[in-house]
C-alpha cells in the first residue's frame, strides 16, 4: 500500500466527513498552496473525491469532474481506499 506523507495524512484525517476547502485549510497547518496541490494529488490517486451540494435532494453528490482551478467550489471526502491508507499508518 502507498505510504502517505505527513500532509496527505493530515488532509485525510479531516476528510472522514464531507468538508469544504476552507475547513481543510483551517485544520491542516500547511500553506494553502501546498494543501491544494496535495489535495489534487489525493484526488488523482482516488483517495479523495470532490463533492457538490445538490439542492434537489439536499445532500452532497460525487462530482466525477472537478475544476482544479476552482477548488473552493467543492467539498471533499476521503474514499474507502483513502481511509484504508490513512488507517494503515
N, C-alpha and C positions, 0 to 999 in steps of 0.2 A: 504494500500500500504506500501511497505517496506520503512523504514526510512533510508536514506543514511547517512553515517558518513562523516566527512569533506574531507577525502582523496577520497572517492568514488565520492563525489560531484565535487571535483576539476578535477578528471580524466574525468568524463562525460562532464564537461564544455569544455574540449579540443576536445572531440570527436563528435562534430556536423558534422565534415567532416572527411574523412579518414586521419589518421595521423600515421606516423611511431613511434616506441617506443622512439627514440631519441627526437622527438618533444614533446612527453608526458612528458618525464623526464626533459626537459627544462622548461616546463610550470608549472609543479606541483612541489612545493618546499618541497618535502619529499625525504628521501633516496631512491635510486634506488631499493633496495631490497623490501622496503615497497610498492612502486608504482607497481612493478611487481607482488607481491603477491596479492595486491588489484585488479589489472587488471585481474588476473586469476580468482578471486572470482566473478568479474563482468561478465566475460565470462561464468562462471558456472551458474550464475543467469539469463543468457540470456539477460543481459543489454548491452553487448558489443559483437561484432563479430570480429574474425580475418579475415583479408583480404589479398589476394595475388595479385600481379600485373600479368595480363595475356598479354603477348607480342602479341598474335594473334589479340586481339581486342583492345589493347592499353587502357585498363581500369582495375580497380580492380574487383576481383570477390571474393565472400564469400568463405572462407575456412571452411568446415564443420569439419575438423580435423586439429588440430594445435599441434606443438611440444612445450610443455610448458618449455622445457629445452633450447629452441632456440627462445625466444620471439622476438629477433631483426630481425628475418626473415620475420616478418609480419607487416602489418599496421592494425589499429584498427578503428572501427566505432561504435558509440552508436546505439542500436536498438530503435525501436519505444517505447518499454517498458522502456528502459533506459532513453530515452528523457522524457517520461512521468513522471518517478520517479524524474528526475532532475528538471523538471519544477514545480513539486508539492511541492518543498521545499521552 
